[in-house]
Structures are given as structure tokens and as C-alpha cells.
Amino acid sequence: MSDESEKRAGAPRTVLEFLRRAASFLATRGIPTPRLDAELLLADVLVTDRVGVYLRFDEPLAPANVRRYRELIRRRAAGQPVAYLTGRREFWSREVAVTPAVLIPRPETEVLLERTLTVVENRRAALRVLDLGTGSGAIAVVLAAELPNASIIAVDVSPAAAAVAAANVRGAGLSDRVGVLVADWCAALQPEARFDLIVSNPPYVETGALDALARELHAEPRLALDGGIDGLEAYRRLVPDAAALLTPGGRLLVEVGARQAAAVTALCAEAGLGGITCHRDLAGIIRVVAAASPAAGSGQIRTEVAV
């Protein structure tokens, strides 16, 4: 949305005119959702939501807001994700703060949360939960909200990511039940630590496939995406370690990439886990592998049938 192009087409004045011009500009730059992105960025500028933008269509856009909006649209056109530009992302009907230090939470990760909550027989039980590779802390925050008596440890190897997670935990008022730890997977946990639930959305993109990812994914931290040569490096570490940390009858649930379910299932079996199930997302892709400690548990966790 350049000043020169506006001069040629006639400068916009109202909120609606700026929105239309911005969406058109993003479309010419190959942005896949130009109207939606233009609305979200304008809502951020106006400190409102998308409905609020529609209610102000006929209003003039103040000069300071024009400058701010133009800058955001230019940055979006250059491939910067909307979530990084606004500093937040909606996830599980909650607003989560994000920065370029963390992976942007995505709808497919909600499948991991759905399956995790499904295996919990009593949501008011005093469960012990471990979130490995927490990133923004979105998973830990949602689980703490949905499991009001659970205590959660959220782990990330990146100090910058852990800082974002800790901020989200504080913002949700959950600091009394969610602790954030900077560590390399399970390395810093006490040997005697045990958990009823262990969840993880680890890096699982093959190193060789990183360059072929969508342009805006290049703005996200490589550490949170790079799963090694075959995409399975993180699972080889976390699955056996997690298996040793489960309580009798406890459950491990991990998000996996397309075509990785068989390999991760095999790793779970090698680690001595049982009750292994695979679960698909709405696109039919196996997105979650779940497994259980083979010992009989307390009844707080139940085994699910594979989807």
C-alpha cells in the first residue's frame, strides 16, 4: 500500500476505504488471506476487534493510525506473520501473546489438546502435567484452565521462548499452578519426578524441507521447527525419557507431522508404552499419537479407542 499507488487511485479517507485498499495491496503480493489479514491489522490499529472495524466503516482514519496501518500492511506484504505484527494469536478461544521467539499456535495443535482432555476421566483431579517444548505456553495455559486442580511444568530449551510462556502464564493468572522451566527436554527434571500427563508439540519438520515451507514460516524460530534429518530427532529423545517419568497408567500425547505416526508409534512401543492410538485432524491427517504407561493406574486416566 504505497503512497504513490494511493495518489494514482485517489487517497482513501474512511476506515472502509483503507481496508479495501490494504486487502487489494496484500492480494497483489500473494498473501493467501488478504481481506482477513487487512481486517486483523486494522483492528489492532484501532484497538478493537473485527466487528468493531465493521462498525466504524464510515469513520475517517486518523493520521497517526494511517501511518501505523501502512507500516503493518507493508510488513505483512513482506511476509511477516499477522500474529507477530499484532503480538497475539487466538488459540482455544483464548488470546495468547506471541513474539518471533516462539512458534505461532495453530489449529492442528488444538487436536492435541482435545485428545489430552478426552483421556482425563476426572478433570478436577490433582493431576501432574508436563508440557515439553512449551513455546508460547499456550498448551500449558489451556490445560491449567481446563484442569483446575492440575499442577503443570512447562519446559522449553529457549530462554526467550520460556519468557513468553511465563508472561502468558502470569497474564492468565495461573502462576500458582504452572511453572516454566528452561531446560533441554527432560534433562533438568528431578529423577523422582512423575507425571500423570505428558504432552508435547515438538519440532518435526525435516531439515531439508525447511526452505520449502510457506514464506511466513521462515519468520518463525527454526529451533521450534527443525526436527532433524528425518523430522524425528526430538521424538527419539523425549519419548523414552517421558516414558520413564509417567505414573502408573499415565499418558503421553504428542503432535506429529504427516506420515510420521508409524515411526513415532514404534518409538512408543520400544519405550515400553502400551495402549498406543493415533488420532486424525479434520483434514484426515494423523496429528496425534497417544500412549499409556502399561502399569495399572488410579483410574484418573482412561484409554481411548483410536480414531
C-alpha positions as CSV (number, residue, x, y, z in Angstrom):
1,M,0.0,0.0,0.0
2,S,2.3,2.7,-1.3
3,D,1.8,6.5,-1.2
4,E,2.3,6.6,-5.0
5,S,-0.3,4.0,-5.7
6,E,-2.8,5.8,-3.4
7,K,-2.2,9.1,-5.3
8,R,-2.9,7.4,-8.6
9,A,-6.1,5.7,-7.3
10,G,-7.3,8.6,-5.1
11,A,-6.3,8.7,-1.5
12,P,-8.6,6.7,0.8
13,R,-10.3,8.5,3.7
14,T,-12.6,6.2,5.6
15,V,-11.9,3.0,7.5
16,L,-13.6,1.0,4.8
17,E,-11.7,2.6,2.0
18,F,-8.3,2.0,3.8
19,L,-9.4,-1.6,4.4
20,R,-10.3,-2.3,0.8
21,R,-7.1,-0.7,-0.5
22,A,-5.0,-2.7,2.0
23,A,-6.7,-6.0,1.1
24,S,-6.1,-5.3,-2.6
25,F,-2.5,-4.5,-2.0
26,L,-1.9,-7.7,0.0
27,A,-3.6,-9.8,-2.7
28,T,-1.2,-8.4,-5.3
29,R,1.7,-9.5,-3.1
30,G,0.4,-13.1,-2.9
31,I,-0.8,-13.1,0.7
32,P,-3.3,-16.0,0.9
33,T,-5.9,-14.3,3.1
34,P,-5.6,-10.6,2.2
35,R,-9.0,-9.4,3.5
36,L,-8.8,-11.3,6.8
37,D,-5.3,-10.1,7.4
38,A,-6.2,-6.5,6.5
39,E,-9.1,-6.6,9.0
40,L,-7.0,-8.1,11.8
41,L,-4.3,-5.5,11.4
42,L,-6.8,-2.6,11.2
43,A,-8.5,-4.0,14.3
44,D,-5.1,-3.9,16.0
45,V,-4.5,-0.3,15.0
46,L,-8.0,0.8,16.2
47,V,-7.7,-1.3,19.4
48,T,-10.8,-3.2,18.7
49,D,-11.9,-6.5,17.1
50,R,-13.1,-7.2,13.6
51,V,-16.7,-6.4,14.5
52,G,-15.5,-3.1,15.8
53,V,-13.8,-2.4,12.5
54,Y,-17.1,-3.0,10.6
55,L,-19.0,-0.7,13.0
56,R,-16.5,2.1,12.1
57,F,-16.5,1.7,8.4
58,D,-17.7,5.3,7.7
59,E,-15.3,7.0,10.1
60,P,-12.2,8.8,8.9
61,L,-8.9,7.1,9.8
62,A,-6.8,9.4,12.0
63,P,-3.3,10.4,10.5
64,A,-1.4,8.5,13.2
65,N,-3.5,5.4,12.6
66,V,-2.9,5.8,8.8
67,R,0.8,5.7,9.4
68,R,0.7,2.8,11.7
69,Y,-1.6,0.8,9.4
70,R,0.5,1.5,6.3
71,E,3.6,0.2,8.2
72,L,1.8,-3.0,9.3
73,I,0.5,-3.7,5.8
74,R,3.9,-3.2,4.3
75,R,5.4,-5.6,6.8
76,R,2.7,-8.2,6.2
77,A,3.2,-7.9,2.4
78,A,6.9,-8.7,3.0
79,G,5.9,-12.0,4.7
80,Q,5.8,-11.2,8.4
81,P,3.0,-13.2,10.1
82,V,0.0,-11.3,11.4
83,A,0.5,-12.8,14.9
84,Y,4.0,-11.3,15.2
85,L,2.7,-7.9,13.9
86,T,-0.1,-7.8,16.5
87,G,1.8,-9.7,19.2
88,R,-1.1,-12.1,19.9
89,R,-2.9,-15.1,18.5
90,E,-6.3,-16.6,19.4
91,F,-5.9,-20.2,20.5
92,W,-8.6,-22.4,22.1
93,S,-10.8,-19.3,22.4
94,R,-8.1,-17.6,24.4
95,E,-5.7,-14.8,23.4
96,V,-2.1,-15.8,23.6
97,A,0.9,-13.4,23.4
98,V,3.5,-14.3,20.8
99,T,6.8,-13.0,19.6
100,P,9.3,-14.1,17.0
101,A,10.9,-16.2,19.7
102,V,8.0,-18.7,19.7
103,L,6.1,-20.8,17.2
104,I,2.7,-19.3,16.4
105,P,0.0,-21.7,17.9
106,R,-2.0,-23.4,15.1
107,P,-5.4,-25.1,14.9
108,E,-3.9,-28.5,14.4
109,T,-2.4,-28.3,17.9
110,E,-5.9,-28.0,19.3
111,V,-6.3,-31.6,18.3
112,L,-3.5,-32.4,20.8
113,L,-5.4,-30.6,23.5
114,E,-8.7,-32.2,22.6
115,R,-7.2,-35.7,22.8
116,T,-5.5,-34.8,26.1
117,L,-8.7,-33.7,27.7
118,T,-10.5,-36.7,26.4
119,V,-8.3,-39.1,28.3
120,V,-8.8,-37.3,31.6
121,E,-11.6,-39.1,33.4
122,N,-11.9,-36.6,36.2
123,R,-11.0,-33.0,35.2
124,R,-11.0,-31.9,38.8
125,A,-8.3,-34.4,39.9
126,A,-5.0,-33.2,41.2
127,L,-3.1,-34.2,38.1
128,R,0.6,-33.6,37.5
129,V,1.2,-32.5,33.9
130,L,4.4,-31.9,31.9
131,D,4.4,-29.8,28.7
132,L,7.6,-30.4,26.8
133,G,8.7,-27.7,24.3
134,T,6.1,-25.3,25.5
135,G,7.0,-22.4,23.3
136,S,4.4,-19.6,23.9
137,G,3.0,-21.7,26.8
138,A,-0.4,-22.0,25.0
139,I,-0.8,-25.7,25.8
140,A,0.1,-25.3,29.4
141,V,-2.3,-22.3,29.9
142,V,-5.2,-24.1,28.3
143,L,-4.6,-27.3,30.3
144,A,-4.4,-25.3,33.5
145,A,-7.6,-23.6,32.7
146,E,-9.4,-26.8,31.8
147,L,-8.0,-28.9,34.7
148,P,-8.5,-26.5,37.7
149,N,-6.6,-28.7,40.2
150,A,-3.7,-29.7,37.9
151,S,-0.1,-28.6,38.5
152,I,1.9,-28.1,35.4
153,I,5.6,-27.8,34.5
154,A,6.2,-26.2,31.1
155,V,9.7,-26.7,29.6
156,D,11.5,-25.1,26.8
157,V,15.2,-25.0,25.8
158,S,14.9,-21.4,24.6
159,P,15.1,-18.8,27.4
160,A,13.4,-16.3,25.1
161,A,10.5,-18.7,24.5
162,A,10.3,-19.5,28.2
163,A,10.0,-15.8,28.9
164,V,7.0,-15.6,26.6
165,A,5.4,-18.6,28.2
166,A,5.9,-17.2,31.7
167,A,4.3,-14.0,30.6
168,N,1.3,-15.8,29.2
169,V,1.0,-17.8,32.4
170,R,1.1,-14.6,34.5
171,G,-1.4,-13.0,32.2
172,A,-3.8,-15.9,32.7
173,G,-3.5,-15.7,36.5
174,L,-2.1,-19.3,36.6
175,S,1.4,-18.7,38.1
176,D,0.4,-20.7,41.3
177,R,-0.1,-23.9,39.3
178,V,2.1,-23.5,36.2
179,G,5.9,-23.3,36.5
180,V,8.1,-22.5,33.5
181,L,11.5,-24.2,33.2
182,V,14.4,-23.6,30.8
183,A,15.7,-27.0,30.0
184,D,16.7,-29.4,27.2
185,W,13.6,-31.6,27.2
186,C,13.6,-33.6,30.5
187,A,17.3,-33.0,31.4
188,A,16.6,-30.7,34.3
189,L,13.8,-32.6,35.9
190,Q,14.4,-34.4,39.2
191,P,14.9,-38.2,38.7
192,E,12.0,-38.9,41.1
193,A,9.6,-36.6,39.2
194,R,6.4,-38.4,37.9
195,F,3.6,-37.1,35.8
196,D,0.0,-38.3,35.0
197,L,0.1,-36.5,31.7
198,I,3.0,-35.6,29.4
199,V,2.2,-33.6,26.3
200,S,4.4,-32.2,23.6
201,N,4.3,-30.4,20.2
202,P,8.0,-30.9,19.3
203,P,9.9,-29.7,16.2
204,Y,9.1,-32.3,13.4
205,V,9.9,-30.7,10.1
206,E,12.7,-32.4,8.2
207,T,15.7,-30.2,8.0
208,G,15.8,-30.5,4.2
209,A,12.2,-29.4,3.9
210,L,12.6,-26.1,5.9
211,D,13.4,-24.0,2.9
212,A,10.3,-25.2,1.1
213,L,7.9,-24.1,3.8
214,A,5.5,-21.2,3.2
215,R,7.2,-17.8,3.2
216,E,5.9,-16.6,6.5
217,L,7.0,-19.8,8.3
218,H,10.6,-18.6,7.6
219,A,9.9,-15.9,10.2
220,E,9.3,-18.4,12.9
221,P,12.1,-19.8,15.1
222,R,14.0,-22.6,13.3
223,L,14.6,-24.2,16.7
224,A,10.9,-24.8,17.0
225,L,10.5,-26.3,13.5
226,D,13.7,-28.3,12.8
227,G,13.2,-31.9,13.6
228,G,16.5,-33.1,12.2
229,I,17.2,-35.1,9.0
230,D,14.1,-37.2,9.2
231,G,12.0,-35.0,11.4
232,L,12.1,-37.5,14.3
233,E,15.1,-36.3,16.3
234,A,13.0,-34.8,19.1
235,Y,10.8,-37.9,19.5
236,R,13.9,-40.1,19.9
237,R,14.8,-38.1,22.9
238,L,11.6,-37.2,24.5
239,V,9.6,-40.5,24.1
240,P,11.9,-42.8,26.2
241,D,12.5,-40.0,28.8
242,A,8.8,-39.3,29.1
243,A,8.0,-43.0,29.4
244,A,10.3,-43.1,32.5
245,L,8.5,-40.1,34.0
246,L,4.9,-41.4,33.7
247,T,2.9,-42.5,36.7
248,P,1.3,-46.0,36.5
249,G,-1.4,-45.6,33.9
250,G,-0.2,-42.1,33.0
251,R,-0.4,-40.9,29.4
252,L,1.9,-39.4,26.8
253,L,0.4,-37.4,23.9
254,V,2.5,-35.9,21.1
255,E,1.7,-34.0,18.0
256,V,3.2,-35.4,14.8
257,G,3.7,-34.4,11.3
258,A,2.1,-36.0,8.2
259,R,3.5,-39.5,7.6
260,Q,5.3,-39.7,11.0
261,A,2.7,-41.6,13.0
262,A,4.1,-45.1,12.3
263,A,7.6,-44.1,13.3
264,V,6.5,-42.4,16.5
265,T,4.2,-45.3,17.3
266,A,7.3,-47.6,17.0
267,L,9.3,-45.4,19.3
268,C,6.5,-45.5,21.9
269,A,6.4,-49.3,21.7
270,E,10.2,-49.5,22.0
271,A,10.0,-47.4,25.2
272,G,7.6,-49.9,26.8
273,L,4.4,-47.9,26.4
274,G,1.1,-49.5,25.6
275,G,-2.4,-48.6,24.5
276,I,-1.0,-46.7,21.6
277,T,-3.6,-44.9,19.5
278,C,-3.4,-42.4,16.6
279,H,-5.9,-39.6,16.0
280,R,-6.7,-37.6,12.9
281,D,-7.3,-33.9,12.4
282,L,-10.2,-32.5,10.4
283,A,-8.2,-32.9,7.2
284,G,-7.8,-36.6,7.9
285,I,-4.1,-36.4,8.7
286,I,-2.9,-38.3,11.8
287,R,-1.9,-35.5,14.0
288,V,-1.6,-37.0,17.5
289,V,-0.1,-40.2,18.8
290,A,-1.1,-41.2,22.4
291,A,0.3,-43.9,24.6
292,A,0.0,-45.1,28.1
293,S,2.2,-46.4,30.8
294,P,1.4,-50.2,30.9
295,A,1.0,-50.4,34.7
296,A,-2.5,-50.2,36.1
297,G,-3.3,-46.6,37.2
298,S,-5.5,-44.9,39.7
299,G,-8.5,-44.6,37.3
300,Q,-7.9,-40.9,36.6
301,I,-6.8,-41.6,33.1
302,R,-8.7,-43.8,30.7
303,T,-7.6,-45.4,27.4
304,E,-9.3,-44.2,24.2
305,V,-10.1,-46.1,21.0
306,A,-8.1,-44.9,18.0
307,V,-9.9,-42.7,15.5
